[in-house]
Amino acid sequence: MLGQTYLWIDSLCIVQDDIRNWRPEGSKMADTYENAFLTISATASSDSSVGILWRSQG
């Protein structure tokens, strides 16, 4: 749809509760996001199980 080949979801691509995996992979995240075509961030979610979309209170 956007003409992009790859999708990076850090909570799926990096094992979040394994420090031996997270340290080397987490250090590469700046490069990943710096070169991203589009970044969507669930900043209001407390963790990856909560979700990204919220109904507005109005």
C-alpha positions as CSV (number, residue, x, y, z in Angstrom):
1,M,0.0,0.0,0.0
2,L,2.8,2.4,0.8
3,G,5.3,0.7,-1.5
4,Q,7.5,-0.4,1.4
5,T,9.0,-3.9,1.6
6,Y,9.7,-4.2,5.4
7,L,7.8,-3.6,8.6
8,W,9.7,-3.3,11.9
9,I,7.8,-3.8,15.1
10,D,10.3,-3.5,17.9
11,S,8.2,-5.4,20.5
12,L,8.2,-8.3,18.0
13,C,11.6,-8.0,16.5
14,I,13.5,-7.6,19.8
15,V,12.9,-10.0,22.7
16,Q,11.8,-7.5,25.3
17,D,12.5,-9.5,28.4
18,D,15.9,-10.9,27.3
19,I,18.7,-8.4,28.1
20,R,21.2,-10.5,26.1
21,N,19.0,-9.9,23.0
22,W,17.8,-6.4,23.9
23,R,21.2,-4.8,24.4
24,P,22.7,-5.4,20.9
25,E,19.3,-5.0,19.1
26,G,18.3,-2.0,21.2
27,S,21.5,-0.2,20.3
28,K,20.6,-0.5,16.6
29,M,17.2,1.1,17.1
30,A,18.4,4.7,16.4
31,D,19.5,3.6,13.0
32,T,16.3,1.8,12.4
33,Y,14.1,4.7,13.2
34,E,16.4,7.3,11.6
35,N,16.1,5.5,8.3
36,A,12.3,4.8,8.7
37,F,9.9,5.8,6.0
38,L,7.1,6.1,8.6
39,T,7.1,5.7,12.4
40,I,4.0,5.0,14.4
41,S,4.5,5.1,18.2
42,A,2.0,3.9,20.8
43,T,3.3,6.4,23.4
44,A,0.1,6.3,25.5
45,S,0.3,2.5,26.0
46,S,1.8,1.1,29.1
47,D,3.2,-2.0,27.2
48,S,2.8,-3.9,24.0
49,S,-0.4,-5.8,25.2
50,V,-2.4,-2.6,25.6
51,G,-2.8,-1.5,22.0
52,I,-2.4,1.7,20.0
53,L,-5.9,3.0,19.2
54,W,-8.0,4.7,21.7
55,R,-11.5,6.2,21.6
56,S,-11.7,9.9,22.2
57,Q,-13.3,11.1,25.3
58,G,-15.7,13.6,24.1
